[in-house]
Amino acid sequence: MWATAVGVARVRALETERENALFHDPLAQAFATAGGRGPSSPAPAGDEAARRRRMGVAFSIVIRTKFLDDLLQEASASGVRQVVLLGAGMDSRAFRIDWPEGTRLFEVDTAAPLEFKESVLRQERAVARCERITVTVDLREDWPTALAAAGHDAAAPTVWIAEGLLIYLLQDAVELLLARIGARSAAGSRMGLTLGPRGVIERFGADAVPGSAASLWVSEMPDDPVTWLAGHGWEAVSHTLRECAAAYGRPISTPPRREERPGGLISAVRR
């Protein structure tokens, strides 16, 4: 599944080239090039519906990247100095964000993506702008113990990011992940989540290519994510893609196909 992260890097590389880019990810093209074409092939010629769906996915990646960048910078401004990226993939925020002194960023993922990533980082001679610590562990295993062993301090606030992750986890696994995050979150911790919108599996799953990202999606957003997260001890706010896109100067021109609330971009604070 980690090859999907290469596809995300390709989207970020294309956004970086735009004149009015919402963010700049100078390592994204290197990850995309080293990873080849990535997990999905182009839509068949004439398949307009498939093309539009893929454009929609790429657009959502751009918007969520900007949303989480802003969340991380706000958390840093509030004094949080620990960052945990769950399922880090080709995330290059350790290298492209100006972190305050004393920031420690933990990248949690399995061996294959982390090894691939390190090879590209060496090739690019990339230098992190904070203390970057990789934690090689499967999120289905006892990752909190591995994170603690790597130096994470559960008594200090942390900002947690689960970007494009929960949609690949069955509901029981999602609940366990949230419980484990909560157990290592001091008061004042922050969290940024992206949730699969209601109906996305139905819309994309029917003609998903085996092995593609969409073919692996299994989890959608709960009906009321704010209440759901309150049950895990988080004070959350949900945002729709449409709301955030408009705020970033990239309004969605097409009318909503259905009611778009609640939103799948989540910011939360531990009280």
Secondary structure, DSSP 8 states (H G I E B T S, - for coil): -THHHHHHHHHHHHHHTSTT-S---TTHHHHHHHTTT-S-----TT-HHHHHHHHHHHHHHHHHHHHHHHHHHHHHHTT--EEEEET-TT--HHHHS---TT-EEEEEE-HHHHHHHHHHHHHHT---SSEEEEEE--TTS-HHHHHHHTT--TTS--EEEE-S-GGGS-HHHHHHHHHHHHHT--TT-EEEEE---TTHHHHHHTT--TTSTGGG------S-HHHHHHTTTEEEEEE-HHHHHHHTT----S--SS---S-SEEEEEE-
